């Protein structure tokens, strides 16, 4: 504490709870000198600290007076023990309660600072770490250390990272309305654990520019532990993790806004390069056109056509107006929720029926007869390939089957998958792959495929399978080799169990 400033010392003393041990030194001349310097800006904190200091010093003043000369002060030191609580520093805090309350202040200018320091994050909450004496949010009825910000100017602070909270309170405004709740025990946890914690998926490749930075590739998963590293906005502390979320290595990365600035700058440079290429093409075409007027030969005419075709602006790939996204916020899917299963390929309907009949406690076939009344219109429409008829999938019905702790089995086209994902339902998609038309014709089952498949039907089913695989392979969790119906069902059961237990990442907006 010898070199501590008054705000730092005040903050440390306010955080003390229980019994403390303090080494003090009686120095009245230095005390009067400091009081004279600060007399033009008295504050409540000064009076509280001064009174506490004076009482402590008075108790030890009998034999511990300073022996002073006109040049030096050589006081004695002594150790004192005291029971010290957070409320002893600020009398107003002794009457604190757990109920939330609103603090309102009016700014002189929209860009005026609030004079507060924040700590915490999206995991533990946003707390007041320090209030500058005499600031807008200070005073007897203002913010205090340990207050948790619940709302700020109608913005809910639940789930905000520390970086987002700092940006939010820094926005210019004429009036501040802050709902807070005093929670000092939870505030103390911010000293021993990181307040932030969330996962992101990288959407492009980036090479580290320093030894402390992390390099990452498109599709990597990062766990962000700190969004205001060492008090600096713009730098995050991150861990590279595997598909299960296990930490592999750590380092810093630029914040999402900084990465977007980098990509925007790179995007502008690309546009400049494209413009330069187009300008060069124009110059070269002008040269060829002049050369054609001079020569008039067939060779120069052909060369001119070639230059126009190869350097035409239409042949150059146009970039999007906006730079590509950099990071996507994700989170782990709750494995206790049984995911629906979509089976795609020839005989998908028959496979669904067989699985349901064999394990009715585990699987439930989706049927339009089960469809609930969807007052909110949450229906997914699709067209069947066999008869060209339109059918619908009820999101409410799918969720009802999931709530029964059973896998909802659907034999629907792959177009339905993305529509379900938009409704925050993430099915396990399995594709039945056949080697040839002959293999499709050879599939038999006395109960579910009693009739032999014709050559024309086998041809149509095989071509449709090839089309599905080419267009929607990115959606498939796994491929099941076609063949015996019973064997395919056994393979599907094993794959469903494996996929259900696997760590599955989804956009975090699904829970926002």
N, C-alpha and C positions, 0 to 999 in steps of 0.2 A: 504493500500500500504506500510505500515511501514516495514513489513517483506517480501515483494515481491522480487523475484529475477528479474534481468534485463530482461530476456526473458518473464517472466510473465507480468511485467509492460509494456513492449513493446507491447505485444499482447493485453492487456486491452486497452491501449491508441489507438491502431490502430482500435479498434472496436467502438470507440466513434464517433458519428455523431451529428452535431448540436451544441447546447450550453452546456458546461459542467461547473461544479463548482469544483475548486481545492484548497485544503488547502496545502500551501507550506511553507518551512522553508529554509532560506538562511544559507548555511553551506559550505563556500569555502574550508576550510581545508579538510573536508571529501571528497569533490569533487576532490581535487588535489590528495588525498591519493588513491582514487578509480582509477583515471586516471593513476597514476603511476603503480598500480597493473596490469591494463589491457593494458599497453602501448605496450606489446609484441604481442598483437593480435587485432589490430584495425580493425574496420569494418564499412561499410557504415551506418549500423543502429546506431552505436555509434556516428558518426558524426552528423547524423540527430537529434538524441535525445539530444546530447550535445548542439547543436545549439539552439534547441527549448528551452531547459532548461535555457541556458545562456541568451537568449532574455527575457524570463519570469522573471528570477532573476534580470536582469539589470533594468527592469521597476520598480521594487520595492526596489532597492538598496539604495535609498536616505535616508530614515529614518529607514531602516530595516537592517542595517549592524549588523553583529554579534559583541557582546562585548566579546572578548576572553581573557583568561589568559593562562598561559603556562600549566594549568592543565585541565581546562574545557572550553566548548563553550556553551554560553547561548544565542542563537539567539532568536529574536522575530519571531513570526509567523504571517502570514497575509493571507487573503482570496482573491483570484483573480477569475474573471469571464472571460472566453474567448470563442469565437466561434471556435469550434474545429471540423474539418471534418477528415474523414479517409484519405483523400489525403494529409492533412497537415503533417502527420507522414512520409509518403513516397512520395517524389516528383514524382516518376515514375508513381504512381497510379492515378495522376490527369489526365493523358492522356489515361486512360483505356477505352476500347471499348467493345462492346458486341460480337465482332467477335472472333471466336476461332483462336488459334495459336498453333504452335508446339514448344516445348522446348526439346532440345536434349543435353545430357551429356554423357561423356564417363567415365566409372568407372576405377579406378586403379586396383581393385580386384572385381571379380564377386559378392562376398558376402558383399561388402561395403554397409553401410546404406545410405539411401537417405536423412536422417535428416528432415523428414516431419512428421506431425501428421494429421490424417484424421478424418473427422466427416461426419455424414449423413447416407445414406443407400439406399435401393432399392426404397423407396418411393419418397424421396426428391432429391436424387443424392449424389455423393461423392465429398466432398469439402476439401480444404486445411485449416486446423485449425491453424497450426503453422509451421513455417519454421525455423530450427535451424540456427542462424547466422554462416556464414562461411561453411555451409554444401554444399554438391554436388549440390542440387537443389536451393540454395539461390543465392544471388547476384542481381544486377540491372535488369538483363534480365531473372531471374529465376522465380520460383513459388512465389506466394504471397497469403496472407490470403484472402479467398473469391474466389479463383480460383476453378472452377468445373472441375474435371477430366472427359473428354469425352472418351478418349482412352489412354491406357498405353501399349506400346510395341505391338501395333496392336490388343489388347484385348479391345473390346467394354465394357465400364463401365456402360452402361445403364442397370438398373435392378439388379445390383450387390448389395448384402448386404454389410454392413461395414466390417464384418468379411471376406467375400470373397475378398473385395478390399485390405484389409491389407495383406492377404495371397498373393495376386497377386503382389503387389509392393515389397514384401519380397523375391520373387523368384530371385535366382542368375542370373545375366546377365552381359555382358560386356558393353552394351550401353543402355541408357534409352531414349526412344522417347515417349513424353507425349503431347497429345493434350488437351488443357485446354481452358476454357472460363470464363472470370471474371464475376461473378454474386453475388455481395456482398449482395444485398437485399434478395436473396433466401438463401444465407449462414446464414444470421441472423436468419432465421426461424429455423435453426437447434438447436438454444438455447432454443426454446420454444416448440418444438415438436420432437417426436422420428423420426429418419431417416428411420428406418426399419419397415416393416409391411407386414407379409405374413402368410398364413395358412399351416399347415402340418397335415397329418393324421398319427397316431401312428400305427405301424405294429406289436407291441408286448406289453406284459405287463411289467411294471416296477414299483417297490415300491420305494418311496422317501427314501433317506438316511439321510436327515436332516430336520429340522423344516421348512426351507424356500423353500424346494423343492416341486415340484408337483409330485404326483403319477398319473399314467395313465394306461389305459387298451387298449388292441388292438382295433382299430377302433375309438378311441377318436380323436377329432379335437382340435388342439391348434393354437392360434394366437400368433405368435412370434413378439414382439415389439422391442427387443433390442438384437443384436447378439454379442455385446462387452460390457457386463454389467460392469460398474465401471472401464472401461478401461482394462478389463481382457478378453483375448481370452479363449474360452472354456466354457463359461457360458452364457446362454440365459435367457431373461425374457419373460415369456410366460403366456398366459391366456387359461384356459380350457373353451371352448365354447360349446354351444348346436348345434343342427343341423341347426338352423337358423343363427348361428354366434354370438349369444348374449353371452357376457362374464359372466362366472359363478364364477370363482376364479382364483387367480394368484399366481405365484411363479417362482422359477428358475428351469431350467432343464439343464443338460449337453448339449453341442452343438452336432450337428449331428456327427461330427468326434469323439467326446468323447464317444457318445453312441455306435458308431461302434467299438471303441476300447474295450469298455466293453463287447460287444457281441462277439468280436473276442477272447478275453480272456476266456469268458465262453465257447465258442466253442472249444478252445484248451483243456480246462479242460474236456469237454465231450469226446473228442477224447482219452485223457489219461485214462479216466474211461473205455472206450470201450476196449482199448488195455490191461488194467489190467484184464478186464473180460475175454478177449480172452486168455491171458497168464494163468490165473487161470484154464480155461477150459482145456488147454493143459496139465497142471500138473495133473489135476484130471483124464484125459483120460489115461495118462501114468500109474497112479496108478491102474486103473481098468484093463489095459492091462496086467500089471505084475500079478495082482491078478488072472486073467484068466489063465495065463500060469501055475500058481501054482496049481489052483484047477481044471480047466478044466470042471467044472460043467456047466449044462445048465443054472442055475440061474445066475452065474457070467457072462456067455455069453450074456444073455438077459440084464443084468444090464449094461454091456459094450456098447451094442447097444443103450440103452437108453441114456447113458451119451454122446455118440458121436452125437446122433440126437439132443439132447437138447442144447449142448454146441458148436455145429458146428458153425464156423464163418459165414456161409451162413445164419443162422437163426437169426443173430444179425442185427438190422437195421443199415445200413450204413448212416452216416451223410454226408451232402454236404461238399465239400471242402471249400466253402466260408460261413461265418456267415450270418444269415438271415438279410434282410434289416431292418432298424429301423424306419425311417420317410419317408413319401412321400409328396412332395410339391403339394398342391392342391389349387384350387380357385373356387369361385362361378361361376356357369354357368349363362350367361346373359338370364334372363327370357323373354326379349323382342323377342328373337329368338324362334319361334314355333318349337318344337321338332317333328321329325317324330314319327309315331306310328306303331309298329309292333304287329299284332294280330296273336296269335298262338293257334291252336286247331281246332277241327271239325267245319266246316262251316265258317272258317275265311274269305274265299274269298267272301262268300255271305254277311257277316257282313260288309265288306269293301264297297261293292257295295251299300248296303242299307244306310250306313252313308254318302257316297258321294252324293247319290241321294237326301237325306233329307237336307243336309247342304253343298251345293257346294261352298258357300262362306267361309266355315271354313275348309273343308276337300277336299283333292284331291287324288284320287286313283292313285297309281303308275302303269304305264303301259309301257311295253317294246316298244310300238309304239311311246311313247313320248321321247324315249332315244336319247340324244344328241350324237354328234360325240365326242368320248373321245380320243383326240389325245395323251394324256398322259397315256392312258391305265388304267384309274381308274375304272375298272369294277370288281364287286364282283360276282363270279360264285357260283351257288348252284344247287342242284339236287332235283327235285320235287318227293314227295313220291307217288303221284297218278299214274303217267305214267313213272317215272324214267328218264324223259328228263332233260337236263341241261338248265338252264336259267341264266340270269345275271341281276344284279342291277347296274345301272349307278349312281355313286356318284355325277356326275355333274348334272344329272336330279333331284336327291333328293334335292340338294342344290338350284337348280332353283325354285322348288316348295316352299322351305323354304323362299326364297327371296320374294315370292309372299304373304307372311304372311298367309300361310295356312299349316295345318298339312298334311304331306305326309303319306298316309295310305298304308301299305304293308302287304300282307299275304304271308310271307316267312318262311322257317324253322328257328329255333333259332340259327343255326350256323352262320347266316348272322349278328346277333347282334354284336358279338365281332369283326367281320371284319369291320363293320361300325364304331365301337368305335376306331379302329386303324386309321381310316380316320378322326378322331375327329368329328364324328357325333354320337350324343348320343340319341338314340330313347327311347320312352316310350314303354315298352314291357308289353303287357297284355295277360294273358293266360285264355282261356275258359275252365273251369273245369266242367266235367260231372260226375254224381254220378254212372251211369251205362250205359250199352249198350241200355237199354230200353229208357232211357232219350234222347239218341241221335236219336233213331228211332221216337220219338214223336215230334221232332222239325219240324215245318211246317211253310210255308209262301207261299201264293199264287203267289207272284211275283218272289221271289228269290229262293225258294225251292219248285218247283211245284210238283216234283215226290217224292214218298215215299221212304225212305231209307231202303234198304234191311238189313236183319239180318247179313249177311256176311260183308257188308260195315260198319254197325254199330260196329261190333266186331273189325274190323281192325282199325277204327277210335278211338275207346276206348282204344285199346292196344297202339296205337301210342301216344295218349294223356298221358297215364300213363308213357310211356318211356320218353317223353319230360319233364314231371313234375319231374321225378326222376333225370334226367341228367342236366336240365337247370333251376331249380327252383331259383337259386341265381340271375338269370338275370331278373326275373319277378318283375315289379313294383307293380302289383296287380293281383288278380285272380277274374274273372267274373264267377258267377255261371251260368251254362248252363240251358236252358229252352226255353221260348218263345223268338223268334228272336227280336221282337220289344222291349221287356223288356231288353234283353241283350244290345241292341243298346243304350237305355236310360242310363243304368248303365255305359256303356263305355264312353259316353259323359261326365258324371259327374266325372268319374275317370280321364279322360284326363284333364279336367279343374283343378282338384285338383293337379295333378302331374305337370302341367305346372306352377302353382303358387308356388309350393313347392321349397324351397332352394335346389339346386342340385349341388353337388361338383364334379369337374372333375380334372384330373391331370393338373397341371399348364403348363406342357410341350406342351399341346395342343395349347398354344398361344406363344410359344417360337420360 
